[in-house]
């Protein structure tokens, strides 16, 4: 079939060139308009349910809200895991679905079950709300808003009502979370003594405040040919309006709200705060929707911020150069593009040195842009984006792309030179020579290309996050290699027929280039010497292979290489029960220490959480974003410096991570660290003791860092326990007492006050000096049903006790997590040591168990799957070789290239990083296909010469010399094209491809050198003389 395509191409040469031009231009157009992202979408389909539980403690939230939601969601189709966090006043439930579940279907399933729960929730609990759809790469930008002249309340109001709506109006924005400043409220602060004096209950005050702020419809009036809408406008629009509202009349005198309470504009109780460069600020976290182009969105955001700056007061500063995902994307893509260009440059050099002919170099090189541009078209059709993985696939393939063209061009050029040496009357037409020369090596090229494609098949068996991450790389590689095969069958022969027909050039290089002749001479001598001792050569090679396997057993294991995102996320967690004020002091100290470092210019801190934010951290926890620029030190050295710098901060657990890596860890294990040791059980105190014991035992392990046990410890609580007999004697219900406690101390919303388009909560509660000490709470006046008021301590006992600050659960079981990062050592060995230590030092009580989660789980699962599918790939490669040669012995001879390639691959990993990641494993598997190509070229030539009657050493020498040029050229182009990628593993965008490139480079080196020596020796011994 391909021979027919070749014939048609040579008959329609202009059409072929025109088709190639059209495809290339289409590829350029699509590339310019295609979505660009840092990674493919790695987000597991997850639906987050947020429920505000006003005034409830964590255990109550767990029992009355979280458990109800978990039970309702259990058993939903495709649900693989349910996690939750219950803290004072909020329940957060994460429902994780199987990979591949459509996120909109997942949300539909959840939304159908929420109403079943809603009717069972206690009064006062907010309606369960689904958080907006977002992704791991969803957080695109942080904004810091500061002002020298505006108060914290004015700045927060400006951020909530001017900046946030403008940003949310941009298409593609999923959410904007605002934290910091003072959240504005209208407050009616009751004086208990005055309420008692005028005999007004707190419930009456709340009711009258609600009634003082209402509108009413009055229907319509038709008069004088006009229709009037009748409206009762009773809304309060100012403090004066509220103060003048009447509560009751006593002896003809009106008692107004202002007589019993202070009406004021004040700040709501804070559950979080923000800071920029150690100064108070409002921080806006901007998230995008999935499948939105981050670079375009960032451009729109920058435009919106520039517009906002023109309209805001001159003292308001908006800083948008804090965390910007676009910076990571741009640097990653730029680095990969540069790597592609450098790889292409090496290919040019190799081609020119070997062929010494610009025409053959150009013909071979044209395979690169055509193949890459067609790959972009295919990626677009399959719904993928341009990202570091798809570009990485192209970067790894760039050397292989010209291989088919090189083999074709080299053979055509060789046959044309042979043709020119013949007498004029015996010379064949150019097109005939081109066609015959292409057909001669066509079968070998096709089988070699198919083998390369088969070697990448294991990659498509990967599921979960690793599958999502690496499959675009495989698709880009396979598509570009397949395209290069089509180019070699169509475009390359056509260009050969046009550009290689000059008799003058052919006559000049009839005997080959100087490089070619020199290499053939040196190689011929080496080969003949080697063929005298074939058994020694083969035995030595087997010995080296066994040694390399011993080295392999010493290699470490990890899941993914560390990314270089150029930004740190530092988690600072203080003792539970720490006040926001104390937490801010600690956070400020950390910021100041970081700003002393020359690599840091800007630092932003988010302490606690914002309203309806799915980050369920208390006021004792802060997240600090630190963009950094490194010049003369590695990322690992810098991280160690940061840890050492922050070690002086007292009373906190500090954990270092990077934004995207942080979220990948959270998605895999529910914890923002590489390793999560999860202890499951029922008693929180017992869980904490076990967790603390594990932390103490493992923190001395070499290579472990940031060990921290979840601070699920008890925090102080004032518990008011009603005396039911005393309540009964006053004719009062428990519910009535609880309602008054809620209004007096927590405050109750009585409506909203509108200021133009803005609106703010109107809250009723006791004035601050009546609730700021335990004694005042005990003596707080409670209204009785029959009139009169008595102190709270005459109706209830008030005790200072402890209660859990937060309760984490997974699959409807309580858990505590000991989290740890790995620094300077491989992940698998650290996990093995942890498991040994925990197994030998920690005794689990009945009903308690330990589980290990994190990246290593994915690594173990993926490695096992890759191993099984690699054997399958080798079997298919063998069948393809058997199909090509129709001889089992010959197929096995070519397969010898696999152990030859493994030798170099293993040794280069051992002497560089010493760690095999999933990326390196893929490198080993893809090496199988690339390495067998040379074996096919050599053995197929031997078989051709055998059919011509050649035997013995002359057969082996002539066959090897004939294929020396294409073997070395394909090896050098593939290998040298990978050198920039292998050397730049620390740069953003190259982290995953670099280990693959290193493995392929080492394997290709050993396979090429040994292939030219070992395969002739094996062939001499195996294929006996007739």
TORMI-263416 format. One record per residue (C-alpha): x, y, z; residue in one letter. Coordinates in steps of 0.02 Angstrom, whole numbers, padded with zeros to 5 digits, always signed. Example, Ala and Ser with C-alpha at 12.3 -4.5 7.8 and 13.67 -1.06 7.14 Angstrom:
BEGIN
+00615-00225+00390A
+00684-00053+00357S
This chain:
BEGIN
+00000+00000+00000X
+00139+00122+00047X
+00229+00079-00114X
+00071+00131-00206X
+00067+00295-00107X
+00250+00322-00152X
+00213+00296-00338X
+00063+00415-00333X
+00168+00545-00240X
+00306+00540-00372X
+00176+00556-00510X
+00090+00705-00424X
+00240+00795-00353X
+00169+00971-00352X
+00007+00914-00269X
+00107+00830-00131X
+00208+00988-00098X
+00051+01095-00102X
-00036+00978+00022X
+00114+00987+00139X
+00111+01178+00128X
-00076+01187+00167X
-00059+01071+00317X
+00089+01172+00383X
-00004+01338+00367X
-00157+01262+00453X
-00046+01201+00593X
+00030+01375+00616X
-00143+01454+00623X
-00209+01327+00750X
-00051+01341+00857X
-00076+01530+00870X
-00256+01512+00928X
-00242+01355+01034X
-00261+01353+01223X
-00095+01359+01314X
-00078+01288+01489X
+00058+01223+01603X
-00010+01046+01616X
-00159+00950+01548X
-00309+00960+01666X
-00259+00846+01810X
-00409+00878+01920X
-00503+00728+01987X
-00690+00761+01967X
-00731+00831+02139X
-00885+00919+02207X
-00863+01024+02364X
-01012+01058+02478X
-00998+01205+02599X
-01123+01226+02741X
-01116+01372+02863X
-01174+01312+03035X
-01194+01473+03133X
-01129+01458+03311X
-01106+01269+03314X
-00951+01185+03386X
-00852+01059+03281X
-00926+00900+03358X
-01102+00968+03335X
-01062+01015+03154X
-00994+00839+03124X
-01146+00753+03202X
-01287+00862+03138X
-01222+00923+02969X
-01069+00830+02901X
-01129+00655+02944X
-01298+00689+02864X
-01215+00747+02702X
-01091+00603+02698X
-01229+00475+02725X
-01334+00550+02585X
-01187+00552+02463X
-01127+00376+02504X
-01178+00253+02370X
-01192+00385+02235X
-01139+00323+02062X
-00950+00330+02027X
-00903+00402+02198X
-00729+00340+02247X
-00696+00437+02407X
-00784+00558+02525X
-00680+00672+02636X
-00741+00804+02758X
-00687+00933+02883X
-00798+00995+03024X
-00743+01152+03114X
-00833+01278+03223X
-00968+01356+03115X
-00931+01267+02950X
-00942+01096+02868X
-00844+01056+02711X
-00873+00892+02618X
-00771+00840+02466X
-00853+00706+02356X
-00722+00633+02238X
-00784+00540+02084X
-00698+00411+01975X
-00579+00481+01845X
-00669+00510+01682X
-00835+00558+01764X
-00906+00714+01683X
-00898+00852+01814X
-01070+00919+01767X
-01146+00745+01789X
-01057+00733+01958X
-01132+00900+02013X
-01303+00843+01952X
-01290+00685+02060X
-01242+00789+02213X
-01373+00924+02185X
-01510+00790+02175X
-01461+00724+02347X
-01438+00890+02438X
-01629+00921+02459X
-01643+00754+02552X
-01520+00821+02681X
-01583+01000+02688X
-01747+00955+02773X
-01655+00858+02910X
-01533+00997+02955X
-01560+01092+03118X
-01641+01265+03117X
-01513+01403+03090X
-01397+01297+02983X
-01369+01373+02811X
-01417+01284+02653X
-01280+01165+02587X
-01197+01254+02439X
-01089+01179+02302X
-00925+01273+02276X
-00889+01332+02097X
-00804+01211+01978X
-00616+01236+01986X
-00459+01138+01946X
-00285+01105+02016X
-00222+01240+01900X
-00376+01346+01941X
-00293+01476+02052X
-00226+01598+01922X
-00184+01755+02019X
-00173+01837+02190X
-00208+02023+02210X
-00151+02128+02358X
-00251+02287+02391X
-00177+02419+02508X
-00206+02602+02550X
-00121+02734+02656X
-00278+02836+02684X
-00427+02716+02685X
-00476+02623+02843X
-00474+02430+02841X
-00665+02434+02828X
-00667+02556+02682X
-00533+02454+02593X
-00628+02291+02617X
-00792+02370+02559X
-00703+02439+02404X
-00632+02265+02369X
-00800+02178+02395X
-00909+02299+02296X
-00795+02376+02164X
-00645+02266+02128X
-00725+02093+02150X
-00878+02123+02037X
-00767+02195+01899X
-00656+02041+01902X
-00802+01919+01912X
-00877+02000+01757X
-00733+01932+01652X
-00783+01774+01559X
-00694+01620+01624X
-00678+01675+01806X
-00747+01542+01925X
-00728+01629+02092X
-00649+01776+02180X
-00620+01751+02367X
-00587+01907+02471X
-00497+01901+02639X
-00429+02037+02752X
-00485+02209+02807X
-00644+02236+02911X
-00810+02167+02848X
-00940+02305+02866X
-01097+02278+02969X
-01239+02384+03037X
-01250+02337+03220X
-01386+02361+03351X
-01289+02337+03514X
-01412+02315+03657X
-01381+02375+03835X
-01448+02236+03950X
-01479+02358+04094X
-01585+02472+03986X
-01680+02324+03915X
-01719+02274+04095X
-01766+02451+04143X
-01892+02467+04001X
-01943+02283+04020X
-01901+02241+03839X
-01838+02068+03797X
-01697+02036+03675X
-01820+01939+03565X
-01935+02092+03560X
-01789+02202+03509X
-01740+02083+03369X
-01920+02077+03307X
-01940+02266+03310X
-01774+02292+03219X
-01836+02172+03083X
-02002+02265+03073X
-01915+02433+03060X
-01831+02384+02897X
-01967+02322+02778X
-02052+02377+02618X
-02228+02327+02570X
-02320+02316+02403X
-02482+02415+02388X
-02545+02358+02219X
-02585+02486+02084X
-02691+02641+02063X
-02769+02699+01899X
-02805+02886+01897X
-02800+03028+01770X
-02760+02902+01633X
-02603+02844+01723X
-02560+02688+01818X
-02470+02713+01983X
-02377+02574+02074X
-02413+02588+02261X
-02265+02546+02372X
-02241+02559+02560X
-02059+02614+02580X
-02011+02568+02757X
-01831+02516+02729X
-01701+02597+02839X
-01561+02678+02739X
-01464+02756+02882X
-01424+02739+03067X
-01550+02879+03105X
-01690+02781+03023X
-01654+02633+03136X
-01630+02733+03296X
-01800+02814+03279X
-01894+02649+03264X
-02019+02626+03410X
-02009+02473+03522X
-02160+02506+03636X
-02257+02643+03722X
-02257+02670+03910X
-02379+02798+03980X
-02392+02883+03811X
-02202+02893+03795X
-02123+02803+03648X
-01972+02695+03688X
-01859+02693+03535X
-01716+02580+03484X
-01591+02718+03526X
-01655+02717+03707X
-01599+02536+03737X
-01460+02507+03610X
-01319+02589+03515X
-01342+02584+03327X
-01178+02595+03234X
-01076+02539+03085X
-00947+02412+03147X
-00838+02268+03093X
-00900+02088+03094X
-00806+01960+03198X
-00655+01909+03095X
-00621+01728+03045X
-00474+01774+02934X
-00353+01913+02887X
-00235+01964+02747X
-00064+02042+02734X
+00055+02103+02598X
+00240+02124+02637X
+00201+02114+02824X
+00074+02257+02816X
-00116+02235+02831X
-00199+02213+02660X
-00350+02140+02574X
-00303+01986+02471X
-00408+01926+02325X
-00385+01746+02265X
-00442+01728+02083X
-00489+01556+02014X
-00530+01513+01834X
-00653+01390+01761X
-00586+01229+01682X
-00532+01234+01498X
-00504+01422+01500X
-00345+01491+01422X
-00242+01552+01571X
-00132+01669+01469X
-00279+01755+01385X
-00373+01766+01550X
-00220+01842+01637X
-00208+01970+01498X
-00392+02016+01525X
-00364+02025+01713X
-00216+02142+01690X
-00325+02251+01577X
-00466+02254+01705X
-00345+02300+01845X
-00271+02440+01739X
-00448+02507+01710X
-00490+02494+01895X
-00334+02592+01944X
-00399+02740+01843X
-00564+02745+01941X
-00504+02704+02117X
-00441+02833+02242X
-00258+02876+02207X
-00201+02806+02375X
-00269+02631+02335X
-00135+02516+02266X
-00172+02350+02180X
-00023+02233+02168X
-00045+02094+02040X
+00135+02032+02030X
+00120+01913+02178X
+00068+01741+02121X
+00032+01728+01934X
+00013+01557+01858X
+00041+01637+01687X
+00224+01670+01735X
+00254+01483+01764X
+00165+01440+01601X
+00261+01569+01499X
+00431+01518+01570X
+00390+01332+01547X
+00333+01353+01367X
+00479+01470+01326X
+00604+01345+01400X
+00529+01202+01300X
+00524+01304+01140X
+00707+01347+01165X
+00745+01162+01195X
+00654+01119+01033X
+00757+01246+00936X
+00921+01190+01015X
+00877+01008+00976X
+00839+01055+00795X
+01005+01148+00785X
+01101+00992+00838X
+01006+00891+00707X
+01061+01015+00572X
+01243+01001+00626X
+01239+00809+00625X
+01155+00800+00454X
+01276+00922+00376X
+01431+00837+00449X
+01376+00666+00386X
+01303+00714+00217X
+01407+00871+00177X
+01264+00925+00065X
+01142+01065+00103X
+01010+00988-00010X
+01001+00822+00084X
+01005+00919+00249X
+00857+01028+00198X
+00756+00878+00136X
+00783+00784+00300X
+00750+00938+00407X
+00583+00979+00326X
+00512+00825+00413X
+00525+00918+00580X
+00410+01070+00552X
+00284+00972+00447X
+00271+00832+00577X
+00258+00952+00725X
+00125+01061+00642X
+00019+00910+00594X
+00037+00850+00775X
-00036+01015+00835X
-00185+00991+00718X
-00214+00815+00787X
-00200+00876+00969X
-00329+01010+00932X
-00448+00883+00854X
-00429+00771+01007X
-00470+00915+01125X
-00297+00937+01202X
-00206+01100+01238X
-00028+01155+01204X
+00059+01119+01369X
+00226+01061+01437X
+00175+00878+01411X
+00122+00892+01228X
+00273+01002+01190X
+00382+00880+01286X
+00320+00737+01176X
+00372+00838+01024X
+00540+00883+01103X
+00579+00699+01137X
+00523+00653+00960X
+00621+00789+00871X
+00773+00680+00838X
+00665+00531+00789X
+00564+00640+00668X
+00708+00654+00546X
+00759+00471+00563X
+00638+00407+00431X
+00685+00550+00315X
+00872+00523+00349X
+00862+00336+00308X
+00763+00376+00151X
+00872+00522+00093X
+01034+00433+00134X
+00982+00279+00035X
+00917+00382-00112X
+01076+00487-00114X
+01183+00330-00106X
+01090+00246-00250X
+01095+00407-00354X
+01284+00414-00329X
+01297+00231-00380X
+01189+00271-00532X
+01301+00417-00585X
+01454+00301-00582X
+01375+00190-00716X
+01402+00221-00902X
+01275+00347-00970X
+01183+00216-01071X
+01158+00106-00914X
+01095+00247-00801X
+00915+00238-00742X
+00798+00390-00740X
+00806+00493-00580X
+00624+00455-00531X
+00654+00267-00552X
+00810+00273-00442X
+00718+00376-00309X
+00570+00256-00311X
+00677+00098-00305X
+00789+00168-00168X
+00638+00217-00063X
+00553+00047-00087X
+00716-00040-00039X
+00713+00021+00140X
+00526+00053+00154X
+00484-00109+00246X
+00621-00080+00376X
+00564+00099+00407X
+00381+00049+00428X
+00418-00092+00551X
+00541+00018+00648X
+00412+00158+00660X
+00274+00038+00714X
+00389-00032+00848X
+00423+00144+00915X
+00235+00175+00923X
+00203+00006+01008X
+00335+00047+01140X
+00231+00198+01192X
+00069+00098+01209X
+00097+00059+01397X
+00079+00245+01429X
-00105+00236+01376X
-00144+00104+01507X
-00106+00229+01647X
-00260+00291+01738X
-00289+00428+01864X
-00181+00582+01874X
-00026+00501+01797X
-00128+00449+01645X
-00200+00624+01624X
-00025+00696+01639X
+00073+00582+01523X
-00053+00532+01387X
-00041+00699+01293X
+00148+00670+01287X
+00119+00498+01210X
-00008+00563+01085X
+00109+00705+01032X
+00256+00584+01012X
+00159+00450+00917X
+00071+00576+00804X
+00233+00664+00759X
+00324+00498+00725X
+00179+00434+00619X
+00174+00598+00524X
+00362+00587+00494X
+00333+00414+00417X
+00201+00486+00299X
+00320+00629+00257X
+00458+00502+00220X
+00342+00410+00100X
+00274+00565+00011X
+00365+00731+00033X
+00544+00664+00053X
+00550+00564-00112X
+00470+00711-00205X
+00600+00833-00136X
+00739+00707-00177X
+00680+00699-00356X
+00688+00890-00369X
+00843+00932-00267X
+00959+00782-00292X
+00962+00773-00481X
+01119+00879-00507X
+01248+00768-00596X
+01389+00884-00541X
+01349+00860-00354X
+01323+00672-00374X
+01489+00650-00467X
+01580+00753-00336X
+01518+00644-00193X
+01510+00480-00289X
+01630+00396-00167X
+01544+00468-00012X
+01593+00611+00105X
+01759+00620+00197X
+01673+00590+00365X
+01582+00440+00292X
+01741+00363+00221X
+01841+00394+00382X
+01705+00315+00492X
+01688+00165+00377X
+01876+00136+00378X
+01893+00145+00569X
+01735+00042+00599X
+01787-00092+00473X
+01951-00123+00569X
+01861-00130+00738X
+01726-00247+00674X
+01847-00371+00595X
+01945-00380+00759X
+01784-00406+00859X
+01724-00545+00742X
+01880-00646+00788X
+01817-00659+00969X
+01625-00659+00957X
+01598-00763+01115X
+01710-00649+01219X
+01617-00495+01156X
+01446-00573+01193X
+01503-00639+01363X
+01573-00468+01414X
+01410-00385+01361X
+01308-00508+01465X
+01422-00471+01613X
+01398-00283+01595X
+01209-00311+01581X
+01207-00411+01745X
+01309-00274+01831X
+01186-00142+01769X
+01042-00245+01842X
+01132-00242+02011X
+01144-00052+01995X
+00958-00049+01950X
+00914-00133+02115X
+01002+00010+02207X
+00901+00149+02121X
+00775+00250+02220X
+00593+00271+02169X
+00480+00422+02159X
+00318+00470+02072X
+00351+00634+01982X
+00507+00744+01980X
+00495+00904+02082X
+00424+01050+01984X
+00513+01217+01979X
+00366+01337+01992X
+00463+01489+02051X
+00343+01513+02197X
+00333+01445+02373X
+00178+01409+02477X
+00222+01407+02661X
+00096+01339+02784X
+00115+01411+02960X
+00006+01322+03089X
+00002+01379+03269X
-00075+01297+03422X
-00263+01274+03406X
-00352+01402+03512X
-00227+01538+03463X
-00317+01702+03434X
-00315+01790+03265X
-00215+01931+03343X
-00078+01811+03401X
-00082+01720+03235X
-00058+01886+03143X
+00094+01925+03251X
+00173+01757+03208X
+00130+01777+03023X
+00205+01952+03021X
+00367+01885+03096X
+00376+01749+02961X
+00346+01879+02824X
+00483+01993+02891X
+00608+01848+02897X
+00566+01800+02717X
+00583+01979+02654X
+00761+01982+02723X
+00808+01849+02594X
+00880+01923+02431X
+00779+01801+02323X
+00613+01871+02388X
+00533+02037+02337X
+00352+02011+02384X
+00260+01906+02514X
+00074+01887+02542X
-00014+01802+02687X
-00190+01733+02709X
-00230+01688+02890X
-00387+01591+02936X
-00520+01580+02802X
-00638+01691+02705X
-00828+01670+02711X
-00884+01512+02617X
-00704+01470+02572X
-00666+01285+02550X
-00497+01305+02635X
-00552+01246+02806X
-00414+01319+02912X
-00438+01403+03080X
-00370+01572+03132X
-00216+01481+03200X
-00162+01435+03022X
-00089+01546+02886X
-00039+01517+02705X
+00103+01624+02640X
+00139+01643+02454X
+00320+01682+02413X
+00375+01708+02231X
+00564+01691+02219X
+00704+01714+02092X
+00858+01600+02102X
+01024+01642+02021X
+01170+01551+02100X
+01088+01411+02199X
+00975+01262+02171X
+00794+01254+02224X
+00835+01121+02354X
+00971+01230+02432X
+00852+01378+02437X
+00714+01274+02520X
+00838+01218+02652X
+00888+01399+02683X
+00705+01449+02705X
+00677+01306+02829X
+00831+01359+02928X
+00779+01543+02923X
+00605+01505+02989X
+00662+01381+03121X
+00676+01526+03246X
+00487+01559+03241X
+00418+01490+03405X
+00264+01381+03430X
+00218+01342+03249X
+00229+01199+03123X
+00300+01260+02958X
+00278+01163+02796X
+00352+01211+02627X
+00274+01172+02459X
+00240+01244+02286X
+00068+01298+02224X
+00030+01163+02094X
+00130+01024+02179X
+00038+01070+02341X
-00130+01044+02257X
-00078+00882+02171X
-00030+00812+02343X
-00196+00872+02415X
-00292+00789+02274X
-00200+00623+02292X
-00203+00606+02481X
-00310+00747+02550X
-00153+00822+02628X
-00038+00956+02561X
+00120+00852+02579X
+00211+00711+02486X
+00167+00580+02617X
+00008+00563+02720X
+00001+00439+02864X
-00184+00424+02904X
-00239+00352+03071X
-00424+00303+03080X
-00523+00282+03241X
-00665+00352+03345X
-00586+00445+03493X
-00503+00609+03442X
-00389+00617+03593X
-00327+00440+03561X
-00301+00480+03377X
-00197+00632+03422X
-00090+00531+03543X
-00056+00399+03409X
-00019+00536+03280X
+00100+00625+03398X
+00189+00461+03435X
+00212+00427+03248X
+00275+00606+03221X
+00405+00587+03360X
+00465+00419+03292X
+00484+00468+03108X
+00550+00646+03113X
+00730+00587+03131X
+00724+00487+02967X
+00854+00549+02843X
+00776+00646+02697X
+00612+00683+02785X
+00556+00863+02810X
+00407+00966+02874X
+00337+00824+02982X
+00175+00883+03061X
+00028+00799+03144X
-00146+00874+03115X
-00181+00993+03257X
-00348+00910+03297X
-00333+00951+03480X
-00455+01023+03603X
-00476+01210+03618X
-00557+01310+03760X
-00746+01326+03760X
-00874+01407+03874X
-01019+01286+03883X
-01188+01347+03945X
-01289+01199+04013X
-01472+01243+04055X
-01546+01189+04221X
-01710+01115+04161X
-01796+01119+04332X
-01760+01304+04354X
-01819+01339+04177X
-01980+01244+04211X
-02011+01344+04369X
-02005+01504+04264X
-02112+01427+04126X
-01968+01442+04004X
-01915+01320+03868X
-01736+01268+03828X
-01763+01331+03650X
-01809+01504+03713X
-01653+01514+03821X
-01540+01452+03678X
-01616+01581+03561X
-01577+01722+03683X
-01399+01657+03707X
-01377+01653+03517X
-01440+01832+03493X
-01349+01903+03647X
-01175+01833+03617X
-01162+01777+03435X
-01282+01904+03361X
-01427+01871+03245X
-01454+01943+03073X
-01610+02054+03065X
-01602+02103+02882X
-01493+02208+02767X
-01460+02393+02749X
-01440+02454+02571X
-01320+02590+02516X
-01360+02611+02333X
-01316+02444+02252X
-01219+02386+02406X
-01299+02298+02552X
-01235+02254+02725X
-01296+02140+02863X
-01398+02215+03004X
-01355+02121+03165X
-01430+02127+03340X
-01327+02074+03492X
-01270+02132+03665X
-01147+02276+03673X
-00966+02221+03685X
-00936+02264+03868X
-01081+02151+03917X
-01004+01996+03836X
-00814+02018+03839X
-00780+01923+04002X
-00839+01758+04074X
-00911+01845+04228X
-01015+01962+04119X
-01084+01816+04021X
-01132+01731+04185X
-01224+01888+04243X
-01302+01926+04073X
-01488+01963+04093X
-01610+01839+04016X
-01793+01888+03985X
-01925+01775+04063X
-02089+01730+03974X
-02197+01812+04108X
-02095+01972+04111X
-01942+02020+04209X
-01761+01971+04185X
-01637+01869+04287X
-01451+01831+04268X
-01403+01684+04156X
-01313+01591+04298X
-01481+01574+04387X
-01549+01473+04240X
-01394+01377+04183X
-01220+01324+04235X
-01073+01395+04139X
-00915+01290+04129X
-00747+01314+04044X
-00712+01151+03953X
-00617+01090+03799X
-00686+01040+03630X
-00605+00983+03466X
-00554+01128+03354X
-00585+01028+03194X
-00632+00850+03147X
-00572+00769+02986X
-00656+00617+02911X
-00632+00504+02762X
-00759+00377+02701X
-00869+00410+02854X
-00730+00380+02981X
-00637+00501+03092X
-00452+00517+03051X
-00296+00612+03096X
-00153+00639+02973X
+00034+00646+03000X
+00102+00737+02847X
+00282+00742+02786X
+00382+00802+02637X
+00537+00720+02562X
+00694+00820+02528X
+00857+00754+02454X
+00804+00572+02450X
+00689+00461+02348X
+00507+00446+02401X
+00491+00255+02401X
+00637+00221+02521X
+00573+00353+02643X
+00398+00275+02641X
+00472+00100+02667X
+00570+00163+02818X
+00416+00251+02888X
+00312+00092+02870X
+00448-00011+02959X
+00462+00114+03104X
+00274+00137+03125X
+00246-00052+03116X
+00376-00087+03251X
+00345+00061+03370X
+00158+00096+03362X
+00028-00022+03433X
-00145+00010+03366X
-00291-00010+03489X
-00440-00113+03436X
-00543-00022+03304X
-00397+00088+03250X
-00296+00068+03090X
-00163+00159+02989X
-00159+00194+02802X
-00024+00273+02696X
-00069+00394+02558X
+00018+00513+02440X
+00119+00511+02281X
+00201+00343+02316X
+00031+00255+02303X
+00012+00320+02126X
+00194+00276+02089X
+00174+00095+02147X
+00012+00071+02051X
+00080+00153+01892X
+00247+00058+01900X
+00157-00109+01916X
+00043-00068+01770X
+00188-00007+01663X
+00287-00166+01700X
+00143-00278+01643X
+00107-00175+01487X
+00294-00164+01447X
+00300-00355+01433X
+00147-00345+01320X
+00236-00213+01214X
+00392-00323+01200X
+00283-00468+01142X
+00202-00359+01008X
+00375-00296+00955X
+00433-00477+00938X
+00280-00519+00831X
+00314-00368+00719X
+00495-00423+00699X
+00440-00599+00659X
+00318-00529+00531X
+00462-00431+00452X
+00593-00571+00447X
+00484-00730+00452X
+00620-00801+00562X
+00618-00821+00753X
+00809-00816+00766X
+00820-00651+00673X
+00681-00576+00778X
+00776-00623+00937X
+00938-00551+00867X
+00852-00381+00843X
+00774-00394+01018X
+00949-00406+01092X
+00949-00216+01070X
+00831-00204+01221X
+00957-00263+01353X
+01093-00166+01260X
+00988-00008+01279X
+00947-00046+01462X
+01133-00049+01505X
+01157+00134+01459X
+00988+00188+01527X
+01019+00111+01698X
+01198+00173+01713X
+01157+00352+01665X
+01016+00360+01794X
+01128+00282+01928X
+01266+00410+01901X
+01149+00562+01886X
+00994+00573+01997X
+00994+00393+02060X
+00804+00397+02060X
+00679+00315+01942X
+00519+00415+01926X
+00369+00374+01818X
+00445+00489+01686X
+00607+00387+01686X
+00507+00225+01676X
+00420+00292+01520X
+00594+00335+01454X
+00649+00153+01474X
+00495+00087+01386X
+00506+00211+01240X
+00691+00164+01226X
+00639-00011+01170X
+00565+00055+01009X
+00702+00180+00971X
+00841+00052+01003X
+00767-00087+00894X
+00765+00028+00740X
+00954+00009+00718X
+00946-00179+00739X
+00813-00190+00604X
+00917-00087+00482X
+01070-00196+00511X
+00989-00368+00508X
+00878-00327+00357X
+01035-00275+00260X
+01121-00438+00308X
+00972-00536+00243X
+00974-00437+00078X
+01160-00477+00054X
+01132-00661+00097X
+01002-00672-00043X
+01137-00599-00159X
+01252-00744-00112X
+01371-00660+00012X
+01430-00761+00165X
+01550-00755+00312X
+01650-00604+00371X
+01628-00512+00206X
+01439-00520+00227X
+01451-00451+00405X
+01576-00316+00357X
+01488-00254+00200X
+01315-00258+00280X
+01372-00161+00434X
+01471-00032+00333X
+01323-00007+00216X
+01210+00033+00365X
+01341+00126+00469X
+01295+00297+00404X
+01105+00289+00434X
+01129+00202+00603X
+01250+00334+00666X
+01151+00478+00592X
+00985+00422+00669X
+01070+00388+00837X
+01161+00556+00837X
+01009+00657+00783X
+00896+00572+00912X
+01028+00582+01049X
+01094+00758+01019X
+00918+00827+01002X
+00886+00765+01180X
+01043+00842+01256X
+00965+01015+01289X
+00815+00930+01373X
+00928+00817+01478X
+01040+00960+01536X
+00898+01079+01581X
+00798+00969+01700X
+00796+01104+01833X
+00709+01232+01722X
+00521+01260+01727X
+00432+01152+01599X
+00572+01024+01579X
+00551+00934+01746X
+00456+00782+01681X
+00533+00767+01508X
+00713+00782+01569X
+00720+00612+01661X
+00645+00532+01504X
+00775+00616+01394X
+00918+00563+01509X
+00863+00380+01503X
+00840+00381+01313X
+01008+00468+01289X
+01104+00341+01395X
+01012+00193+01320X
+01035+00255+01142X
+01222+00277+01170X
+01248+00098+01234X
+01126+00022+01108X
+01209+00107+00958X
+01388+00067+01006X
+01349-00113+01058X
+01229-00140+00913X
+01370-00109+00788X
+01484-00234+00876X
+01375-00361+00968X
+01239-00390+00836X
+01365-00443+00699X
+01445-00562+00827X
+01277-00637+00876X
+01224-00648+00692X
+01387-00740+00651X
+01355-00870+00788X
+01166-00892+00769X
+01146-00892+00580X
+01250-01044+00532X
+01322-01060+00358X
+01216-01156+00234X
